[in-house]
Amino acid sequence: MVGRLAGKNAIITGAAGGIGLETAILFLREGASVLLTDISEAGLQKALEKAIELGQKASNSRLETKVVDVSKESDVEGAVSHLDSWGGVDIMFNNAGIMHPNDGTELETSEKIWDLTMNINVKGVWYGSKHAVNSLRKHGKRSGSIINTASMVSLVGAATPQVAYTASKGAVLALTRELAILHAREGYRFNSLCPGPLNTPLLQDWLGDDKEKRFRREVHFPMGRFGESIEQAHAVVFLASDESSFVNATDFVVDGGMTKAYVTPLGPATDSPRNLAS
Ligand SMILES: NC(=O)c1ccc[n+]([C@@H]2O[C@H](COP(=O)([O-])OP(=O)(O)OC[C@H]3O[C@@H](n4cnc5c(N)ncnc54)[C@H](O)[C@@H]3O)[C@@H](O)[C@H]2O)c1
């Protein structure tokens, strides 16, 4: 099969929905073998059904699932070693993350929420990066792509704070940059994906139907709308593929221009593309 990711083996964390699932479907369409991982077994089952239905998987590629809590190193290591029989990891998409409803200002946020957020959003990315490098070396790979999901909140401040989340995503950015430089001559690229606010449950459930909460955000959107997961997934395919062979250590921002905007336009929002799975 000819595809932009033909012959590559990929692991996606947080693959049960949102960015992770849209990416999985595109990866399959581009010829990759994919291990979908998530903490939610039920979510993974549904995601697998969607990926089979929509992924147009090549006959010689694989599609499997594994329950993984990214805050547990043994789980992450297990997912990576699961790919040994496939020929090792080529693409690691460390995407799982949480934004806890009890995360707020520095005064409101409890140590428990801080630690939970850091364990998933930062340690999870560390474990994923570390074991991906181990696998790349073990299998003698001359190239590999690790993509770590950060956020636009790692680039701009907000007066609607979630300090643990923001600090965690800042750590992802710095960690990714350092690893990118460290491993550059091995051919192992590391890039951060920095999504703008999206139309996924992670954010939309939190915003609910609170009009003021929504308005405070929407006024900053140059394109007048939230982003869709598929728009992130297309960027991830590029970062995962050899087309981005000279793209390393970037804060790859996919936010409709939000982090570059001062005064945003008036008028109706642009049309959103449709996600594949939802
Ligand atoms: N939605 C947004 O507006 C937005 C903006 C910027 C960055 N992000 C980031 O994008 C990533 C994906 O989020 P999404 O918007 O697709 O949301 P999502 O909630 O649809 O996806 C997150 C997935 O991570 C899984 N997960 C949670 N804890 C886990 C753990 N400990 N181990 C393994 N999996 C776990 C969840 O079950 C879920 O399937 C996250 O890192 C998030 O912080 C999202």
The ligand as an SDF file (V2000), in Angstrom:
LIG
                    3D

 44 48  0  0  0  0  0  0  0  0999 V2000
   -9.9400   19.9240   23.7470 N   0  0  0  0  0  0  0  0  0  0  0  0
   -9.1950   20.9980   23.7620 C   0  0  0  0  0  0  0  0  0  0  0  0
   -9.6950   22.1240   23.6870 O   0  0  0  0  0  0  0  0  0  0  0  0
   -7.7000   20.8650   23.8760 C   0  0  0  0  0  0  0  0  0  0  0  0
   -6.9080   21.9950   23.6800 C   0  0  0  0  0  0  0  0  0  0  0  0
   -5.5500   21.8820   23.8070 C   0  0  0  0  0  0  0  0  0  0  0  0
   -4.9800   20.6630   24.1230 C   0  0  0  0  0  0  0  0  0  0  0  0
   -5.7670   19.5650   24.3000 N   0  0  0  0  0  0  0  0  0  0  0  0
   -5.1140   18.3100   24.6430 C   0  0  0  0  0  0  0  0  0  0  0  0
   -5.3800   17.3450   23.6440 O   0  0  0  0  0  0  0  0  0  0  0  0
   -5.2580   16.0350   24.2000 C   0  0  0  0  0  0  0  0  0  0  0  0
   -6.4370   15.1940   23.7640 C   0  0  0  0  0  0  0  0  0  0  0  0
   -7.6090   15.7630   24.2740 O   0  0  0  0  0  0  0  0  0  0  0  0
   -9.0180   15.7450   23.5290 P   0  0  0  0  0  0  0  0  0  0  0  0
   -9.4310   17.1360   23.3700 O   0  0  0  0  0  0  0  0  0  0  0  0
   -8.9670   14.8560   22.3560 O   0  0  0  0  0  0  0  0  0  0  0  0
   -9.9190   15.1750   24.7010 O   0  0  0  0  0  0  0  0  0  0  0  0
  -10.5660   13.7690   25.0370 P   0  0  0  0  0  0  0  0  0  0  0  0
  -11.0460   13.8920   26.4310 O   0  0  0  0  0  0  0  0  0  0  0  0
  -11.5080   13.3950   23.9530 O   0  0  0  0  0  0  0  0  0  0  0  0
   -9.3330   12.7630   24.9660 O   0  0  0  0  0  0  0  0  0  0  0  0
   -8.4880   12.4860   26.0360 C   0  0  0  0  0  0  0  0  0  0  0  0
   -8.3670   10.9710   26.1880 C   0  0  0  0  0  0  0  0  0  0  0  0
   -7.3830   10.6870   27.1770 O   0  0  0  0  0  0  0  0  0  0  0  0
   -7.8440    9.5970   27.9370 C   0  0  0  0  0  0  0  0  0  0  0  0
   -7.1780    9.5660   29.2380 N   0  0  0  0  0  0  0  0  0  0  0  0
   -7.4370   10.3250   30.3350 C   0  0  0  0  0  0  0  0  0  0  0  0
   -6.6170    9.9760   31.3460 N   0  0  0  0  0  0  0  0  0  0  0  0
   -5.8130    8.9970   30.8610 C   0  0  0  0  0  0  0  0  0  0  0  0
   -4.7620    8.2190   31.4210 C   0  0  0  0  0  0  0  0  0  0  0  0
   -4.3720    8.3860   32.6870 N   0  0  0  0  0  0  0  0  0  0  0  0
   -4.1500    7.3090   30.6450 N   0  0  0  0  0  0  0  0  0  0  0  0
   -4.5530    7.1000   29.3680 C   0  0  0  0  0  0  0  0  0  0  0  0
   -5.5580    7.7770   28.7910 N   0  0  0  0  0  0  0  0  0  0  0  0
   -6.1650    8.7090   29.5330 C   0  0  0  0  0  0  0  0  0  0  0  0
   -9.3460    9.7890   28.0370 C   0  0  0  0  0  0  0  0  0  0  0  0
  -10.0140    8.5890   28.3660 O   0  0  0  0  0  0  0  0  0  0  0  0
   -9.6730   10.3220   26.6470 C   0  0  0  0  0  0  0  0  0  0  0  0
  -10.0260    9.2680   25.7630 O   0  0  0  0  0  0  0  0  0  0  0  0
   -5.0990   16.2200   25.7070 C   0  0  0  0  0  0  0  0  0  0  0  0
   -3.7540   16.0990   26.0630 O   0  0  0  0  0  0  0  0  0  0  0  0
   -5.5850   17.6460   25.9150 C   0  0  0  0  0  0  0  0  0  0  0  0
   -5.0080   18.2450   27.0520 O   0  0  0  0  0  0  0  0  0  0  0  0
   -7.1120   19.6410   24.1660 C   0  0  0  0  0  0  0  0  0  0  0  0
  1  2  1  0
  2  3  2  0
  2  4  1  0
  4  5  1  0
  4 44  2  0
  5  6  2  0
  6  7  1  0
  7  8  2  0
  8  9  1  0
  8 44  1  0
  9 10  1  0
  9 42  1  0
 10 11  1  0
 11 12  1  0
 11 40  1  0
 12 13  1  0
 13 14  1  0
 14 15  2  0
 14 16  1  0
 14 17  1  0
 17 18  1  0
 18 19  2  0
 18 20  1  0
 18 21  1  0
 21 22  1  0
 22 23  1  0
 23 24  1  0
 23 38  1  0
 24 25  1  0
 25 26  1  0
 25 36  1  0
 26 27  1  0
 26 35  1  0
 27 28  2  0
 28 29  1  0
 29 30  1  0
 29 35  2  0
 30 31  1  0
 30 32  2  0
 32 33  1  0
 33 34  2  0
 34 35  1  0
 36 37  1  0
 36 38  1  0
 38 39  1  0
 40 41  1  0
 40 42  1  0
 42 43  1  0
M  CHG  2   8   1  16  -1
M  END
$$$$
